[in-house]
Amino acid sequence: MSNVTLLVTFASLFDFMKADAKFSTAIHICLYLQYRGEKLLSSQEMAASVGTNPVVIRRVLAELRKKNIVGSVAGNQGGFYLTRPVGKINLWDIYQAVNDRELFQRPKVNEECPVSSNLGQLVKLPFQAAENAMQPGLEKITVSDLYGQLEDLLKTSPKFC
């Protein structure tokens, strides 16, 4: 299976499951930092690109910084940058950095119902297995892979942030 096929498969999976938007935002941030080059970027500029509030961007950046995906320089001339080449940052790295909850929501429990009261225990292992199954696919796709696809898309349909 090609990286493009994997990307489409995972994009469909995340759309289907209504996955947390932080993962997509974190990928956007990494791609945008690469797109803008060696320049230090402010959270305001990235927020404009994503179409959200700078506070949202700073929260995601803090999580990416904890996993050494981005770094920052303080001050008026400061900003954020990627700490390693985009070929060394894969989607699993990003997912792990911003994942702060289980992929699948635990079922609400009705103690009166024998199905409901046991469902959490029944689905725990399958839910963990599904999340673990994502890892090999996400590890194969780097920010560099996505950036190459972005460059190809921009050649045929240039859009600017």
DALIN-V598750 format. One record per residue. N is the residue number from 0. PSI is psi in radians with two decimals (* if undefined). OMEGA is omega in whole degrees, -180 to 180 (* if undefined). NEAR is the number of other C-alpha atoms within 10 Angstrom. Layout:
BEGIN
n=N psi=PSI omega=OMEGA near=NEAR
n=N psi=PSI omega=OMEGA near=NEAR
END
This chain:
BEGIN
n=0 psi=2.33 omega=-179 near=6
n=1 psi=2.87 omega=177 near=9
n=2 psi=-0.62 omega=179 near=15
n=3 psi=-0.78 omega=179 near=13
n=4 psi=-0.74 omega=178 near=10
n=5 psi=-0.73 omega=-179 near=15
n=6 psi=-0.80 omega=179 near=18
n=7 psi=-0.74 omega=179 near=12
n=8 psi=-0.83 omega=-179 near=13
n=9 psi=-0.63 omega=177 near=15
n=10 psi=-0.73 omega=178 near=14
n=11 psi=-0.73 omega=179 near=12
n=12 psi=-0.81 omega=-178 near=13
n=13 psi=-0.65 omega=176 near=16
n=14 psi=-0.77 omega=-179 near=11
n=15 psi=-0.74 omega=-175 near=9
n=16 psi=-0.02 omega=-178 near=11
n=17 psi=0.88 omega=-177 near=11
n=18 psi=2.79 omega=-180 near=14
n=19 psi=2.34 omega=-178 near=15
n=20 psi=-0.25 omega=-180 near=10
n=21 psi=-0.63 omega=-180 near=19
n=22 psi=-0.84 omega=178 near=20
n=23 psi=-0.71 omega=179 near=17
n=24 psi=-0.73 omega=179 near=20
n=25 psi=-0.71 omega=176 near=22
n=26 psi=-0.77 omega=178 near=17
n=27 psi=-0.82 omega=-180 near=16
n=28 psi=-0.85 omega=-179 near=25
n=29 psi=-0.76 omega=178 near=23
n=30 psi=-0.73 omega=-179 near=19
n=31 psi=-0.69 omega=176 near=18
n=32 psi=-0.71 omega=177 near=20
n=33 psi=-0.75 omega=-179 near=18
n=34 psi=-0.70 omega=-178 near=13
n=35 psi=-0.13 omega=174 near=11
n=36 psi=-2.59 omega=-173 near=12
n=37 psi=-0.12 omega=-177 near=11
n=38 psi=2.46 omega=171 near=13
n=39 psi=2.32 omega=-177 near=17
n=40 psi=2.48 omega=178 near=19
n=41 psi=2.77 omega=176 near=19
n=42 psi=-0.50 omega=178 near=20
n=43 psi=-0.76 omega=179 near=16
n=44 psi=-0.77 omega=179 near=15
n=45 psi=-0.66 omega=178 near=23
n=46 psi=-0.69 omega=178 near=18
n=47 psi=-0.68 omega=179 near=13
n=48 psi=-0.75 omega=-179 near=14
n=49 psi=-0.51 omega=-176 near=19
n=50 psi=0.73 omega=-179 near=10
n=51 psi=-3.09 omega=-180 near=13
n=52 psi=2.48 omega=178 near=13
n=53 psi=-0.50 omega=178 near=17
n=54 psi=-0.71 omega=178 near=12
n=55 psi=-0.78 omega=-180 near=14
n=56 psi=-0.77 omega=-180 near=23
n=57 psi=-0.62 omega=178 near=17
n=58 psi=-0.76 omega=179 near=14
n=59 psi=-0.74 omega=178 near=18
n=60 psi=-0.66 omega=179 near=25
n=61 psi=-0.69 omega=179 near=17
n=62 psi=-0.70 omega=177 near=19
n=63 psi=-0.60 omega=179 near=23
n=64 psi=-0.67 omega=179 near=18
n=65 psi=-0.54 omega=-180 near=12
n=66 psi=0.23 omega=176 near=15
n=67 psi=0.66 omega=174 near=14
n=68 psi=-0.66 omega=174 near=23
n=69 psi=2.78 omega=174 near=19
n=70 psi=3.04 omega=-179 near=18
n=71 psi=2.74 omega=174 near=17
n=72 psi=2.21 omega=-178 near=13
n=73 psi=2.81 omega=174 near=8
n=74 psi=3.05 omega=-179 near=7
n=75 psi=-0.60 omega=-180 near=7
n=76 psi=0.14 omega=-177 near=9
n=77 psi=-3.03 omega=179 near=13
n=78 psi=-2.86 omega=-176 near=17
n=79 psi=2.67 omega=-180 near=22
n=80 psi=2.79 omega=174 near=24
n=81 psi=2.41 omega=-177 near=22
n=82 psi=-0.20 omega=-180 near=14
n=83 psi=2.86 omega=180 near=12
n=84 psi=2.56 omega=-177 near=12
n=85 psi=-0.38 omega=176 near=19
n=86 psi=-0.23 omega=180 near=13
n=87 psi=0.10 omega=178 near=13
n=88 psi=2.00 omega=179 near=20
n=89 psi=2.95 omega=-177 near=21
n=90 psi=-0.49 omega=176 near=23
n=91 psi=-0.69 omega=176 near=18
n=92 psi=-0.82 omega=-178 near=18
n=93 psi=-0.78 omega=179 near=24
n=94 psi=-0.82 omega=-180 near=19
n=95 psi=-0.61 omega=-179 near=14
n=96 psi=-0.68 omega=-173 near=22
n=97 psi=-0.07 omega=-179 near=23
n=98 psi=1.94 omega=-180 near=13
n=99 psi=0.22 omega=177 near=11
n=100 psi=2.94 omega=179 near=8
n=101 psi=2.56 omega=-180 near=10
n=102 psi=-0.79 omega=180 near=16
n=103 psi=2.36 omega=178 near=15
n=104 psi=2.41 omega=175 near=9
n=105 psi=2.51 omega=-180 near=13
n=106 psi=2.60 omega=173 near=13
n=107 psi=2.54 omega=-174 near=10
n=108 psi=2.26 omega=170 near=14
n=109 psi=1.81 omega=-176 near=12
n=110 psi=-0.37 omega=-180 near=10
n=111 psi=-0.35 omega=-174 near=8
n=112 psi=2.21 omega=-179 near=10
n=113 psi=-0.52 omega=177 near=10
n=114 psi=-0.93 omega=-178 near=12
n=115 psi=-0.74 omega=-176 near=15
n=116 psi=-0.27 omega=180 near=15
n=117 psi=-0.11 omega=-174 near=14
n=118 psi=-0.72 omega=179 near=16
n=119 psi=-0.77 omega=179 near=16
n=120 psi=-0.65 omega=-178 near=12
n=121 psi=-0.63 omega=-175 near=12
n=122 psi=-0.09 omega=-177 near=14
n=123 psi=-0.95 omega=-178 near=12
n=124 psi=-0.78 omega=177 near=11
n=125 psi=-0.68 omega=178 near=11
n=126 psi=-0.75 omega=178 near=17
n=127 psi=-0.72 omega=179 near=13
n=128 psi=-0.70 omega=180 near=11
n=129 psi=-0.76 omega=179 near=12
n=130 psi=-0.74 omega=178 near=13
n=131 psi=-0.53 omega=180 near=11
n=132 psi=-0.40 omega=178 near=11
n=133 psi=-0.51 omega=-171 near=13
n=134 psi=-0.92 omega=-177 near=15
n=135 psi=-0.66 omega=179 near=11
n=136 psi=-0.77 omega=-180 near=18
n=137 psi=-0.53 omega=178 near=19
n=138 psi=-0.46 omega=-178 near=15
n=139 psi=-0.32 omega=-176 near=15
n=140 psi=2.08 omega=180 near=21
n=141 psi=2.88 omega=174 near=21
n=142 psi=-0.58 omega=176 near=21
n=143 psi=-0.74 omega=177 near=18
n=144 psi=-0.84 omega=-179 near=17
n=145 psi=-0.66 omega=180 near=20
n=146 psi=-0.68 omega=176 near=18
n=147 psi=-0.72 omega=177 near=12
n=148 psi=-0.67 omega=178 near=13
n=149 psi=-0.80 omega=179 near=14
n=150 psi=-0.73 omega=178 near=13
n=151 psi=-0.75 omega=179 near=12
n=152 psi=-0.69 omega=-179 near=12
n=153 psi=-0.45 omega=176 near=12
n=154 psi=-0.61 omega=-177 near=10
n=155 psi=-0.42 omega=-178 near=8
n=156 psi=1.33 omega=-176 near=9
n=157 psi=2.21 omega=175 near=10
n=158 psi=2.49 omega=-177 near=8
n=159 psi=2.49 omega=179 near=6
n=160 psi=* omega=* near=8
END
